[in-house]
Amino acid sequence: MVRYKSEWPSVEELVMCTVKKVFPQGAFVTLDEYGGKEGMVHISEVASGWIKNIRDHVRENQKVVCKVLAVDPKRQQVDLSIRRVKDSERRWKAQRVKLNQRAEKLLELAASKLGKTLDQAYEEVGFKLQERFGDLHSAMEAAARDSGSLVGLVDDPWAKTIAELARDSIQTPSYRVTGNVILSSMAPNGVEIIKSAMINARDSVRDEDINLEIYYVGAPRYRIEVTAPSYKAAENAMQRAVEMMIEAVTKAGGKGEFQRSG
């Protein structure tokens, strides 16, 4: 399993887990990406509604995607939720795990070409790539698109070798995220306030790699679609745009709310 520099996940992070023990009040799981650290899913976080038999929902050795609710390193405790993970998030996480496993194989191959081990690869470049790009596969995608994207971040032999392997092995798809923002203003020029907020937000996040479009659904609802070369970039652009729109409208006396799709 792909390794991470951080010993503990962050709150709200999606993590891949393996169910180790199921009992009447919940389940103990291991966090696959964090050295097999143990976490707990309380029965109230297994599924929505009343649960008659917990084993109808989870079983030993099952792979589950969980959302991190709380982390207490001193107590070695991680609280998790299964029911709060949307279907779209579950599919995305499962896909990212597979892609990052493939990316790790490329990192290992690059290390072999340079006469180094995978452990050395992580220490010298792997963790740096995760920190900059979010995960290994996103870093490989960036290197496949632009061979100079790793220059200055890692030593030249690593940058050149990884870029060569990435160009031959990594496809560079586009990721799309969507959501709805609800904006309202009772001011005489409320329509112009909202329009200006949307235009400014859209233009602030658009660049050659990121495209953001806003569509009118029906007052006061507007649909946002962001397309970017990585899921993380799309999510970040969506968040920045939404925050800018809501801030501009509320400062002018209006109201704003965001609703994620999927």
Beta strands, then each sheet from edge to edge (+ up, - down):
strand 1: 14-23
strand 2: 26-31
strand 3: 37-42
strand 4: 63-72
strand 5: 77-81
strand 6: 175-184
strand 7: 211-218
strand 8: 221-228
strand 9: 255-260
sheet 1: 1+ 2- 3+ 5+ 4- 1+
sheet 2: 7+ 8- 6+ 9-
end
